Amino acid sequence: MSQWGIDDRRIAAALAAVRPRRDTTEPEGAASASAATADASSTADARDDRAPYDGHDERDGRDMRDERDGHDERDELFARAIWSVLVEPGDGVAGALIDAVGAVAAAQMVIDRATPRQVSGVTQAEVSPQAAQSGLTRWRERLRAADVLRSLDSAARCRARMLVPGDPQWPDGLDALGANSPVLLWMRGNGDLLRRPAVAIVGARAATGYGEHVAMELAAGLSARDVVVVSGGAYGIDGMAHRAALASGGGTIAVLAGGIDRLYPAGHEALLTRVADNGLLISEVPCGTPPTKWRFLQRNRVIAALAAATVVVEAGRRSGSLNTARLALGLGRPVGVVPGPITSAASTGCHAIVREQPVTLVTSTAEIMELAFGDDEVMGMPDLIETGTGTGAGAGAGTDAGADIDQLRGRVLDALRPRRGQTPSEIARAVGEGTDRVRGVLGVLDLDGVISSGADGLWRRAAVRSEVGATAS
C-alpha cells in the first residue's frame, strides 16, 4: 500500500499509461507491450519493500537507489495528479504551498488536515492564515481518491500524456507565472513544440473577413519562419490561425480551457483533431472538466506565457483576447496589435488598447518577428522578465475582496443549470470553492432573482440569465 492509501500497483499502472516512454530504442516487440505490463517489475519491487527485511538483499546498491528514485518519481507524479483535481487553474495559494514544500508534502498536508497556521508557516507567511484557510476548505471539497484515479484512466483512454515541471519538454516560459504556473499539463500531439520559439495569435470569435484574412497571412508567415503559432482553438481568429499554420506545414499549439478529451467548441472538433495529429493540444485541467468562463480567462495566462510575443488581430471592447494581451504585458512580454478600420466594431478593442497600454502596432510578419525576436528570423526565446500577473501567491491573500466576490458570483452562476438542481456541496466542487462561501453567494444570487431553490432544496438557474462575471474568449 502506498502513502496515498492506494495499492502501489494501481498507481503504477495508471501513471505508466499516461507517461511518454523514456527508451525509444527498445525492440519492436517490447514497444508493443502495455504500459501496465511494462511497469510490472517496479510493482514487484514495491511488494518486496513491504516484506520484512532479513538483512540479506540480493540487489546491489544501485538497484536499490533506482527503486527509491522510482518510488519518489511515482509519488511526485501522483501528487501532481491529486493537485490537478483539487485546484482550479491559477490557484496561487496552492502554487505557493507546492513551491515551499514540494507537491508530495503539500498534498500530504491537505490529506492530513493541516491547520491554516501550519500552511502559512511552511510558506514563510507568503500565504496568510486567512488565505490558507480558504484554500484548505476548497481543496478538501474535491479530495477524493476515486476522482484522481478516474482522471488518469480518462487521460489514458484518450491517449493523453502527463507533462510535469522538470520534464525535458516542460516549457520554460511557464516559469514566469510563478505560483500561478500549472501543476501539470495534459497533452496530445508533438510535445517538442513546447520548446520551440512561439508567437500567440488571438482575437475576436465574431471575426470579420478582414480579420480572418490577416490572421491567416500572419500565421502562414510565422510558420514559414519556423515559429510555432499558439492560440486557443476558438471560433474566429483563433481557428484561422491554427488552420493557416497547419496548411503551411508549420507547428501550432491549441490551449484548451476544458479537459483535453472535450474538444471545444464542438464546431472545431475536426480542426482540433487535426491539431492533435499534426501539432499539439494542451490543457491543465483533468479529462472530463467542462470549459467555463473563468477557465477560459485562466487559460489565457498559459497562452501568454508560452509565447515570446502576443498578437491581437481583432478585438471588440469586451473581447477576452484583450485579457490575454494584458496578461502578456504583466509577464513582460511584448504585445502587437493589428489596426482595423475605425468604423469596425470588431477592432474597437484593438484601438483602445493601443491608446491605453504600451503595445506596438504591427502590420506584417516581419514586424512581428522584430517585436518577438529582435529580427526577421528565429533568434531563440528572449530573456523574460519574471514579473507577477496580478494573481500570484498573494492572490489568495491580497486580492480585492469585492472583485473576489464578483468573480465567485460569476463562477457559481456559470455552474448552475436551468433544469438540473444541485446542492451547495455539488456547486462548491464544480467551482473549486468552500461550501460555506458558495452558500453565501447563492443567497445573494437568489435575492437578485437570477437563481432559485425548489421544493427539493436544490438550486437552479433562472430561465433568463443575467450577465455576471467577466467576458471570456
BABA-829237 format. One line per field, with one value per residue (C-alpha): residue number from 1; residue in one letter; x negated, y, z negated. Coordinates in nm, 2 decimals. Example, Ala and Ser with C-alpha at 12.3 -4.5 7.8 and 13.67 -1.06 7.14 Angstrom:
sekol 1:2
lumke A:S
c1 -1.23:-1.37
c2 -0.45:-0.11
c3 -0.78:-0.71
This chain:
sekol 1:2:3:4:5:6:7:8:9:10:11:12:13:14:15:16:17:18:19:20:21:22:23:24:25:26:27:28:29:30:31:32:33:34:35:36:37:38:39:40:41:42:43:44:45:46:47:48:49:50:51:52:53:54:55:56:57:58:59:60:61:62:63:64:65:66:67:68:69:70:71:72:73:74:75:76:77:78:79:80:81:82:83:84:85:86:87:88:89:90:91:92:93:94:95:96:97:98:99:100:101:102:103:104:105:106:107:108:109:110:111:112:113:114:115:116:117:118:119:120:121:122:123:124:125:126:127:128:129:130:131:132:133:134:135:136:137:138:139:140:141:142:143:144:145:146:147:148:149:150:151:152:153:154:155:156:157:158:159:160:161:162:163:164:165:166:167:168:169:170:171:172:173:174:175:176:177:178:179:180:181:182:183:184:185:186:187:188:189:190:191:192:193:194:195:196:197:198:199:200:201:202:203:204:205:206:207:208:209:210:211:212:213:214:215:216:217:218:219:220:221:222:223:224:225:226:227:228:229:230:231:232:233:234:235:236:237:238:239:240:241:242:243:244:245:246:247:248:249:250:251:252:253:254:255:256:257:258:259:260:261:262:263:264:265:266:267:268:269:270:271:272:273:274:275:276:277:278:279:280:281:282:283:284:285:286:287:288:289:290:291:292:293:294:295:296:297:298:299:300:301:302:303:304:305:306:307:308:309:310:311:312:313:314:315:316:317:318:319:320:321:322:323:324:325:326:327:328:329:330:331:332:333:334:335:336:337:338:339:340:341:342:343:344:345:346:347:348:349:350:351:352:353:354:355:356:357:358:359:360:361:362:363:364:365:366:367:368:369:370:371:372:373:374:375:376:377:378:379:380:381:382:383:384:385:386:387:388:389:390:391:392:393:394:395:396:397:398:399:400:401:402:403:404:405:406:407:408:409:410:411:412:413:414:415:416:417:418:419:420:421:422:423:424:425:426:427:428:429:430:431:432:433:434:435:436:437:438:439:440:441:442:443:444:445:446:447:448:449:450:451:452:453:454:455:456:457:458:459:460:461:462:463:464:465:466:467:468:469:470:471:472:473
lumke M:S:Q:W:G:I:D:D:R:R:I:A:A:A:L:A:A:V:R:P:R:R:D:T:T:E:P:E:G:A:A:S:A:S:A:A:T:A:D:A:S:S:T:A:D:A:R:D:D:R:A:P:Y:D:G:H:D:E:R:D:G:R:D:M:R:D:E:R:D:G:H:D:E:R:D:E:L:F:A:R:A:I:W:S:V:L:V:E:P:G:D:G:V:A:G:A:L:I:D:A:V:G:A:V:A:A:A:Q:M:V:I:D:R:A:T:P:R:Q:V:S:G:V:T:Q:A:E:V:S:P:Q:A:A:Q:S:G:L:T:R:W:R:E:R:L:R:A:A:D:V:L:R:S:L:D:S:A:A:R:C:R:A:R:M:L:V:P:G:D:P:Q:W:P:D:G:L:D:A:L:G:A:N:S:P:V:L:L:W:M:R:G:N:G:D:L:L:R:R:P:A:V:A:I:V:G:A:R:A:A:T:G:Y:G:E:H:V:A:M:E:L:A:A:G:L:S:A:R:D:V:V:V:V:S:G:G:A:Y:G:I:D:G:M:A:H:R:A:A:L:A:S:G:G:G:T:I:A:V:L:A:G:G:I:D:R:L:Y:P:A:G:H:E:A:L:L:T:R:V:A:D:N:G:L:L:I:S:E:V:P:C:G:T:P:P:T:K:W:R:F:L:Q:R:N:R:V:I:A:A:L:A:A:A:T:V:V:V:E:A:G:R:R:S:G:S:L:N:T:A:R:L:A:L:G:L:G:R:P:V:G:V:V:P:G:P:I:T:S:A:A:S:T:G:C:H:A:I:V:R:E:Q:P:V:T:L:V:T:S:T:A:E:I:M:E:L:A:F:G:D:D:E:V:M:G:M:P:D:L:I:E:T:G:T:G:T:G:A:G:A:G:A:G:T:D:A:G:A:D:I:D:Q:L:R:G:R:V:L:D:A:L:R:P:R:R:G:Q:T:P:S:E:I:A:R:A:V:G:E:G:T:D:R:V:R:G:V:L:G:V:L:D:L:D:G:V:I:S:S:G:A:D:G:L:W:R:R:A:A:V:R:S:E:V:G:A:T:A:S
c1 0.00:-0.14:-0.15:0.17:0.37:0.40:0.23:-0.11:-0.03:0.29:0.10:-0.19:0.03:0.24:-0.07:-0.26:0.04:0.00:-0.37:-0.59:-0.83:-1.19:-1.36:-1.27:-1.53:-1.36:-1.28:-0.95:-0.81:-0.88:-0.73:-0.40:-0.37:-0.11:-0.22:-0.09:-0.29:-0.60:-0.58:-0.54:-0.90:-0.86:-0.54:-0.71:-0.98:-0.70:-0.57:-0.93:-0.96:-0.66:-0.82:-1.02:-1.39:-1.61:-1.94:-2.02:-1.93:-2.04:-2.01:-2.31:-2.31:-2.25:-1.93:-1.80:-1.87:-1.70:-1.40:-1.39:-1.41:-1.13:-0.91:-1.00:-0.91:-0.59:-0.48:-0.57:-0.36:-0.06:-0.08:-0.06:0.23:0.40:0.34:0.48:0.81:0.81:0.74:0.88:0.63:0.41:0.46:0.18:0.22:0.17:-0.12:-0.29:-0.25:-0.39:-0.68:-0.76:-0.75:-0.70:-0.39:-0.41:-0.44:-0.19:0.07:0.00:0.07:0.41:0.48:0.36:0.58:0.30:0.41:0.40:0.12:-0.09:-0.03:-0.12:-0.42:-0.58:-0.54:-0.72:-0.40:-0.38:-0.03:0.16:0.36:0.68:0.58:0.46:0.80:0.98:0.75:0.78:1.16:1.20:0.94:1.09:1.42:1.26:1.04:1.15:0.91:1.15:1.16:0.78:0.77:1.06:0.87:0.57:0.78:0.97:0.64:0.52:0.83:0.79:0.42:0.32:-0.02:-0.11:-0.38:-0.52:-0.78:-1.13:-1.04:-1.25:-0.95:-0.82:-0.82:-1.04:-0.80:-0.56:-0.81:-0.72:-0.38:-0.54:-0.29:-0.02:-0.20:-0.01:-0.08:-0.09:0.01:0.21:0.10:0.19:-0.04:-0.40:-0.53:-0.86:-0.67:-0.67:-1.04:-1.04:-1.01:-0.64:-0.41:-0.04:0.22:0.55:0.86:1.24:1.46:1.70:1.42:1.47:1.34:1.06:0.96:0.96:0.75:0.49:0.48:0.41:0.15:-0.04:-0.02:-0.14:-0.43:-0.53:-0.51:-0.74:-1.00:-0.97:-0.78:-0.51:-0.16:0.01:0.39:0.70:0.88:1.19:1.40:1.28:0.92:0.80:0.93:0.80:0.45:0.45:0.57:0.31:0.03:0.14:0.19:-0.16:-0.31:-0.41:-0.37:-0.07:0.04:0.41:0.45:0.79:1.00:1.16:1.04:0.83:1.09:1.35:1.28:1.45:1.61:1.79:1.78:1.40:1.38:1.23:0.99:0.87:0.83:0.60:0.41:0.37:0.24:0.01:-0.05:0.02:0.33:0.26:0.48:0.41:0.74:0.83:1.01:1.39:1.36:1.60:1.48:1.63:1.59:1.33:1.14:1.12:0.97:0.72:0.64:0.53:0.24:0.10:0.12:-0.05:-0.33:-0.41:-0.47:-0.76:-0.50:-0.12:0.05:0.41:0.57:0.92:1.09:1.41:1.43:1.50:1.30:1.12:0.82:0.76:0.73:0.46:0.27:0.28:0.15:-0.13:-0.22:-0.22:-0.47:-0.70:-0.62:-0.57:-0.22:-0.15:0.19:0.32:0.51:0.85:1.10:1.21:1.57:1.54:1.68:1.45:1.14:1.25:1.07:0.75:0.77:0.84:0.55:0.32:0.42:0.41:0.12:-0.25:-0.17:-0.31:-0.12:-0.21:-0.10:-0.32:-0.50:-0.84:-0.72:-0.60:-0.94:-1.12:-0.88:-0.93:-1.29:-1.46:-1.50:-1.31:-1.44:-1.41:-1.66:-1.55:-1.35:-1.44:-1.52:-1.19:-1.10:-0.95:-0.70:-0.37:-0.05:0.16:0.29:-0.02:-0.05:0.08:0.40:0.54:0.44:0.41:0.68:0.96:1.24:1.52:1.35:1.31:1.68:1.78:1.57:1.71:2.07:1.99:1.84:2.14:2.39:2.19:2.20:2.58:2.83:3.19:3.33:3.09:3.09:2.77:2.68:2.44:2.18:2.20:2.17:1.87:1.69:1.77:1.63:1.34:1.46:1.57:1.94:1.99:1.88:2.09:2.40:2.34:2.32:2.63:2.82:2.71:2.80:3.13:3.21:3.11:3.37:3.12:3.14:3.40:3.43:3.71:3.91:3.64:3.39:3.18:3.05:3.12:3.05:3.34:3.46:3.34:2.97:2.81:2.46:2.25:1.87:1.60:1.62:1.44:1.30
c2 0.00:0.34:0.65:0.76:0.47:0.32:0.00:0.07:-0.15:0.05:0.38:0.24:0.11:0.44:0.66:0.43:0.47:0.85:0.90:0.91:0.62:0.71:0.44:0.48:0.22:-0.08:-0.38:-0.36:-0.65:-0.47:-0.15:-0.33:-0.43:-0.25:0.02:-0.17:-0.48:-0.28:-0.15:-0.50:-0.51:-0.18:-0.31:-0.63:-0.42:-0.23:-0.57:-0.66:-0.33:-0.43:-0.77:-0.79:-0.71:-1.01:-0.83:-1.01:-0.83:-0.98:-0.65:-0.42:-0.07:0.08:-0.13:-0.01:0.35:0.31:0.16:0.45:0.70:0.52:0.54:0.91:0.99:0.80:0.99:1.32:1.23:1.11:1.41:1.64:1.44:1.49:1.87:1.89:1.76:1.97:2.31:2.54:2.68:2.96:2.88:3.09:2.96:2.60:2.71:2.88:2.58:2.35:2.58:2.58:2.21:2.02:1.86:1.54:1.71:1.97:1.71:1.51:1.83:1.85:1.48:1.50:1.81:2.06:2.38:2.72:2.83:2.53:2.61:2.97:2.88:2.65:2.92:3.17:3.37:3.41:3.27:3.43:3.21:3.35:3.26:2.92:2.85:2.94:2.72:2.42:2.45:2.45:2.18:1.93:1.96:1.77:1.54:1.20:0.92:0.78:1.12:1.12:0.77:0.84:1.14:0.93:0.65:0.90:1.05:0.71:0.63:0.95:0.88:1.20:1.23:1.39:1.66:1.80:2.05:1.90:1.70:1.78:1.91:2.14:2.49:2.74:3.02:2.90:2.97:3.34:3.26:3.19:3.04:3.06:2.81:2.49:2.20:1.98:1.98:1.72:1.70:1.52:1.56:1.67:1.79:1.91:2.21:2.34:2.40:2.59:2.97:3.06:3.36:3.38:3.50:3.58:3.78:3.80:3.50:3.71:3.80:3.98:3.87:4.13:3.98:3.62:3.71:3.90:3.61:3.35:3.57:3.63:3.26:3.14:3.39:3.28:2.91:2.98:3.11:2.80:2.98:2.79:2.96:2.94:3.01:2.90:2.69:2.92:3.03:3.33:3.45:3.15:2.89:3.08:3.10:2.72:2.64:2.86:2.71:2.35:2.44:2.58:2.27:2.47:2.39:2.50:2.47:2.49:2.56:2.43:2.56:2.23:1.87:1.75:1.49:1.76:1.93:2.27:2.44:2.14:2.30:2.28:1.91:1.83:2.12:2.04:1.67:1.78:1.99:1.69:1.48:1.74:1.99:1.99:2.02:2.10:2.16:2.19:2.06:1.69:1.50:1.55:1.90:2.13:2.47:2.76:3.14:3.15:2.86:3.05:3.35:3.14:2.95:3.29:3.32:3.00:3.12:3.44:3.26:3.01:3.28:3.52:3.78:3.80:3.95:4.07:4.07:4.18:4.25:4.42:4.63:4.32:4.06:3.80:3.84:4.18:3.98:3.77:4.08:4.24:3.91:3.91:4.27:4.17:3.90:4.15:4.00:4.23:4.27:4.35:4.49:4.48:4.80:4.78:5.01:5.28:5.20:4.83:4.73:4.42:4.65:4.89:4.69:4.69:5.07:5.12:4.91:5.10:5.42:5.28:5.03:5.01:4.79:4.80:4.84:4.55:4.51:4.22:3.91:4.08:4.34:4.06:3.88:4.20:4.25:3.90:3.81:4.13:4.05:3.89:3.54:3.30:3.42:3.19:3.28:3.63:3.68:3.70:3.94:3.73:3.96:3.87:3.85:4.01:3.67:3.52:3.35:3.66:3.61:3.41:3.67:4.01:4.04:4.30:4.13:4.29:4.17:3.82:3.80:3.92:3.66:3.39:3.50:3.45:3.11:2.99:3.12:2.96:2.62:2.62:2.48:2.58:2.22:2.01:2.11:2.10:2.10:2.37:2.10:1.99:2.35:2.40:2.11:2.24:2.59:2.49:2.68:2.61:2.52:2.80:3.07:2.92:2.92:3.29:3.36:3.15:3.37:3.69:3.55:3.44:3.79:3.91:3.68:3.50:3.17:2.98:2.69:2.45:2.24:1.98:2.22:2.21:2.53:2.61:2.90:3.11:3.08:3.43:3.47:3.80:3.90:3.83:3.79:3.87:3.82:3.52:3.42
c3 0.00:0.10:-0.12:0.05:-0.08:0.27:0.39:0.54:0.85:0.92:0.91:1.12:1.39:1.40:1.43:1.68:1.92:1.93:1.93:2.25:2.29:2.20:2.40:2.77:2.88:2.73:2.96:3.15:2.95:2.63:2.75:2.82:2.45:2.25:2.00:1.71:1.80:1.87:1.51:1.36:1.23:1.04:0.88:0.78:0.61:0.43:0.29:0.19:0.00:-0.22:-0.31:-0.64:-0.59:-0.69:-0.65:-0.32:0.01:0.34:0.51:0.53:0.40:0.74:0.79:0.45:0.53:0.86:0.68:0.44:0.72:0.90:0.59:0.54:0.91:0.88:0.57:0.73:1.04:0.84:0.61:0.91:1.04:0.70:0.72:1.07:0.94:0.62:0.77:1.03:1.28:1.15:0.78:0.63:0.28:0.39:0.60:0.31:0.09:0.36:0.42:0.05:-0.04:0.29:0.45:0.24:-0.11:-0.01:0.09:-0.23:-0.43:-0.28:-0.34:-0.70:-0.76:-0.83:-1.00:-0.83:-1.05:-0.95:-0.58:-0.64:-0.84:-0.58:-0.31:-0.53:-0.56:-0.18:-0.23:-0.51:-0.76:-0.61:-0.26:-0.38:-0.55:-0.23:-0.02:-0.26:-0.26:0.12:0.18:-0.07:0.11:0.40:0.20:0.34:0.44:0.69:0.88:0.91:1.05:1.28:1.42:1.50:1.66:1.87:1.99:2.09:2.28:2.50:2.54:2.34:2.18:1.85:1.85:1.52:1.43:1.47:1.78:2.09:2.28:2.00:2.14:1.96:2.04:1.78:1.50:1.54:1.39:1.06:0.81:1.08:1.31:1.39:1.16:1.48:1.84:2.03:2.39:2.72:3.01:3.06:2.72:2.87:3.00:2.64:2.66:2.99:3.04:3.04:3.10:2.99:3.23:3.07:3.14:3.17:3.22:3.43:3.67:3.99:4.33:4.30:3.96:4.08:4.38:4.17:3.91:4.19:4.35:4.03:3.91:4.25:4.24:3.89:3.99:4.29:4.04:3.82:3.54:3.36:3.36:3.03:2.98:2.80:3.06:3.06:3.35:3.55:3.53:3.32:3.57:3.87:3.71:3.64:3.99:4.16:3.96:4.04:4.41:4.42:4.26:3.95:3.58:3.39:3.02:2.91:2.54:2.42:2.13:2.06:2.04:2.33:2.41:2.46:2.79:2.76:2.94:3.09:3.43:3.42:3.33:3.68:3.66:3.31:3.40:3.68:3.43:3.21:3.51:3.66:3.38:3.01:2.78:2.42:2.11:1.74:1.61:1.58:1.85:1.83:1.70:1.88:2.02:1.83:1.83:1.56:1.71:2.04:1.86:1.67:2.00:2.14:1.90:2.04:2.39:2.29:2.11:2.38:2.64:2.70:2.81:2.83:3.14:3.12:3.47:3.39:3.06:2.95:2.64:2.42:2.60:2.40:2.63:2.46:2.13:2.29:2.41:2.06:1.91:2.16:2.07:1.70:1.78:1.96:2.30:2.60:2.75:3.11:3.22:3.58:3.66:3.82:3.99:3.75:3.85:3.74:3.40:3.42:3.39:3.12:2.85:3.06:3.10:2.73:2.60:2.84:2.66:2.31:2.30:2.41:2.72:3.07:3.39:3.63:3.99:4.12:4.02:4.04:3.78:3.55:3.58:3.49:3.20:3.06:3.15:3.25:3.62:3.91:3.83:3.54:3.28:3.00:2.69:2.55:2.18:2.00:1.72:1.44:1.30:1.14:1.33:1.06:0.95:0.77:0.44:0.28:0.49:0.21:-0.04:0.12:0.39:0.35:0.16:0.38:0.70:0.55:0.46:0.81:0.97:0.74:0.83:1.20:1.14:0.93:1.18:1.47:1.28:1.23:1.48:1.55:1.52:1.32:0.95:0.75:0.38:0.24:0.20:0.56:0.67:0.44:0.60:0.95:0.89:0.66:0.35:0.00:-0.06:-0.31:-0.07:0.20:-0.02:-0.08:0.29:0.36:0.12:0.29:0.64:0.51:0.39:0.74:0.89:1.12:0.94:0.72:0.49:0.54:0.30:0.32:0.18:0.50:0.67:1.03:1.26:1.37:1.73:1.82:1.73:1.62:1.72:1.42:1.42:1.68:2.05:2.17:2.51
